[in-house]
Structure formats: structure tokens, C-alpha cells
Amino acid sequence: MREEENQQEKAPSTATDDQQLIRYRHVTICQEELEILSDVNLELDKGEFVYLIGKVGSGKTTLLKTIYAELGIREGEAEVLGYNLKQLKRKHIPALRRRLGIVFQDFQLLTDRSVYENLQFVLKATGWTQKAAIEQRINEVLEQVGMPNKGYKMPHELSGGEQQRIVIARAILNRPDLILADEPTGNLDAETSRQILELLRSICAAGSAILMTTHNLQFLREYPGVVYRFADHHIQEVTAEFLGDKEA
């Protein structure tokens, strides 16, 4: 058995569809007493690429925080990877997060250690103990993101695009069912942004669903996916607008 397949204690689940990774029904999300989003209905299935669009402050990142259980939901029904978020106990949150990959706009790499050590830290923190298995997996993900010879580098020695590739490598270490990418190209130039998006699309094609926030609407036309727009405390699926069915 591969080391990453070790059994983890699992929270109670009400999931009925193995293909469905996220299911939100009439969800209300608040921060303190401020209502950020209401009546949220959202679905994401295996292998899907889903874009979240909307103005700054419209609630995109807030929604992502509920998916990895940093922020709770106020009302409604919400499931992520079979976990019922309303019933999720704190002790089960690490098990949920082990099945997620998260890509941040600002990288959040550990600046005092090498690329290899950044990736090693994540694997050890998620239960990997065998040195050979750790080394093999790190080499695999660095190859997958096109950075096979960068393990010895420190983060500050890498360009922005290279750092984002390492962040993606970190996100896929445990072969997640779902990757959350929060403005992954927001700090990158146009060509590097396109390369990062193509990398994410290739990872999606290999089996991980992607949920990505973006302000780059051109991506939605060049690389089609399901699209949800955030506005006025609500979200709405607007995929057809970017498939040529009507004016965007």
C-alpha cells in the first residue's frame, strides 16, 4: 500500500454521488455578523474545471474558506468530498484538508528552506514517514510541473512563475481530488499566467477537479469551463456567456 493511502478517521458523511465533490444548497455565509453570501447553490463534479468570477470583495475567497473549513456556514446544506460541513468536527478538518490542494496568489512558501524542504515539510505533516517514498513523490511532482532540477533552490531564487509552479507542486503532493486556486495568476505577467493555467488544465485532465478564482475573463473564452459570477451577495452560473451563446 502506498504511504499516502493510509487510513484516516473520517467524519460522518451524507454523500450519495461519488462523482460529486462539492454540493452547496441554499447556503448562507457570514463573517462575524456580516452576511457575505446568501442562497448559494454550487456543484462541482470529478474532473470539472470551474471558474469563480466577480469584483474584489464579492465573496470568492470567502467561499473557498468554507470549502477547506476555515470558515463555517450559517445556513443551508454543504458537502465537500463527502464531509457534511455543518456536522464537521474540528478533529476531522485535517483529514478533509489532506484531500484538498490549495494554490494561493501570494505563494506562501516557507522562505527559510529550499524547494525540496518545502515539499518535504508538507509530506511529513500529512503522515509520510518513509524517506524513499518522500523523495520519489517530490521528484514526481517537480517533474509534473516542469521544475525537475529546482529542488535545491531557495524560493527567493525563483521567478514568480517558478514559485507558482512550486506552489502547484505542493498542492498536488497528496494526489488531491480537488484543487482550490485563489487568483493563481494574479501576480504574474500574461505569458506566465497562460503557462500556469495550462498547467492547471493538465492537472485537471489527469483527474483533479479545479475551482479557480480569476479576474482574467479572456481565460474563460480560451479555456472553457463552468463559470459562476459573484455579485450582490449571490452567485449565479453564467457559463453560457463565455461559450458564444450570448454577449459576455
N, C-alpha and C positions, 0 to 999 in steps of 0.2 A: 504494500500500500504506500502511495506517495505520502510524504510527510504532511502536505497541505490538506490531505483527506482525513486527518484525524477527526474523530467525532467531537462535536461541540454541543454543549447543552443548548437546547432550542426553546424559544418562547412558544406559548400556545399560538396556534395558527387557525385561521378560518379559510385559508386559501382553497379554492376549488379548481383553479385553472393553472396547470404547471407552466403554461406559456405566458401568463400574465405576471409581470414583475411588480408593477405599481397599479393600485386601484384606489382612487380617491372618489368619494361620493359625498357631495354637499358639505364639504369641509370648510370650516372657518378657522383662520389662523390669526392669532393676536401676539403682539409683543407688549408685555405688561398689560395695560388696559386698552391699548390702541389696536383696533382691528385693521390688519394689513390686507387680508384676502378673505372673501366670503363666497360661499356656494361654489367651491372649487370642485370640478369634476375632471378627472385626469386618468388616462390609462396608458400603460406602456407595456408592450409585449417583447418577448425574446427577439433579439436581432433587429429591433427598431432603432432608428436614429431620429430623435425628437429635439426640435429647437424650441427654446423659450425666448420670446422677444418682448420688448416693451421699454419704456423710458426708465432711466435711473430712478430707483426708489419705488418702482411699481410692484415689487414683491418677488422678483425672480429668485434672488439669493435666499430670501426668507423661506420660500417653498423648498429649496434644496436643503435647508437646515432641518426642516421637518422630516425629510426623507432619510437623513442619517441621524435622526433622533437627537439633534442638539436643541431643537425647539419642539414643543408639543403642539397638538391641535386642540382647538377649543370645542368644536362641534363636528359632527359628521362621522363618516367611516373612512378609515385609511389603512391600507395594507401595503407593505413593501417587502418583497421577497418572501411572502408568506407570513410575515410578522404583523400582527394586529397592533398598530401604533398606540391605540388608546389603552391597550392592556399590557403594553411592553414594560417590563420591569427593568430597572437600572442595570441589574446583573446580566441581562440579555443583550444590552446595547453593543458591547464589544463583538459578540457573535454576529450581530447584524452587520456591523461595520466591516468585519472581515470579508463579507461577500460583496462589498462595495469598493469601487475605486474612486478617488476624488482628485480632480485636477483643478488647482487654484490659479487665478490670474497672476498672483504675485509669487508663485513658485513654492514658497515656504520650505525650501531645502535647508538642512542644517549646515550652516556656513562654516562650522569648525571641523568638518570632516569631509573626506573625499566622496565622490560619487558612489564608489563601491560601498563605503561605510554607511552612506545614507540608505542605500538599498538593504544592506545587511541589517541595519537597525530595525527596519520595518519587518523583515522576515523573523528576526528573533523576537520582536514584540508580539508577533502573531503566532508564536508557538513553534517555529522551526528551530531545531537543535543540531541537526547533523551538518557538519561543516561542508562536506562534499555536495550535499543536496542544495545548501545555500549558495555555494559558488556556482553550481550548474544553473540554478534558476536565475541568478544575477546575470550570468553570461547570456542566457536565453533572452531575457527582456532587453538587455542592451543591444543585442543583435536585432531584435524585433523593431526597435525604434531607431535603428541606423546609427548607433553610437557604440560599436563593439570595442573600440580602443580608448574609451574615455573614462574608464573606471577609476583610474589613478588621479584624475583631475579634481581640483577643488572647485566648488560652484562659481567662485568669482573669476575663475579662469575660462569660463564658458560664456558664449554669447547668449542673448535672451532666448533665441530659438533653441539652442542646445540645452539650456536649462529646462525649457518646457518639455523637450523630449525626455529628459531625465525624470521630470515630474510624471509624465505619462508612463514611463517605465516603472516608476514606483507604484502607480495606480493599478497596474496590471500584474503585479508580482504574485498575487494570490488567485489569479485567473477569475476575476470577479464576474458575476452575472450582469452587473450594471455599473457603468461609469458615469459619474456626475462631473461635468466640465463647466466651471463657472468662468465665463469670459476667457477661455484659454488662449485666445489670440489678441486680447485687448491691449497688450503692451508690445506687440510685435509689428514689424513692417508688413506690407501687403504680400510679398512673395513668401516670407517666412510663415505668415498666417495661413496661406494656402497649403504649404507643406504640412503644417501641423494639422489642419483639417483633413487633409488626405490621409495622414497617419491615423487619425481617429476613425475615419471611414473604413480603413483597412482593418482596424481592430474590431469594429462593428461587424464587418463581413466575416470575421473569424469567430463571431459568436457572442460578443459582449454588447448589450444594448447601451446606447449613449443618450444621455439627457444633457443638452448643452445650451447655456445661455449665450446670447450674442447680440451685438448691435450691427453686425455686418450683414445687411439684408441681401447683398449680392450672393453670399454663400447659399442662401436658401433657394436661389434660382439655379446656381451651378451644380449644387449637390443636394438634390431634393430629399426631403424628409417630412415627417409630421411637424406642423408648426402650431404653437399656442401663443396667442398675444395676451399680454398683461396690460390692463387699463382699468381705471376707476374701481380698484379693489376686486376685480373679477378677471377670470381668464376665459378665453374663447379659442376654439380650434379654428384656424384660418388657413389651413393647408392649401385650399383651392386657389387662394390669391397668388400663390407662388408657383402654380402649375400652369398658368396661362389661361385659366378658366374665366378670370375677370381681372380688371385692372388692379394692380397692387397699390 
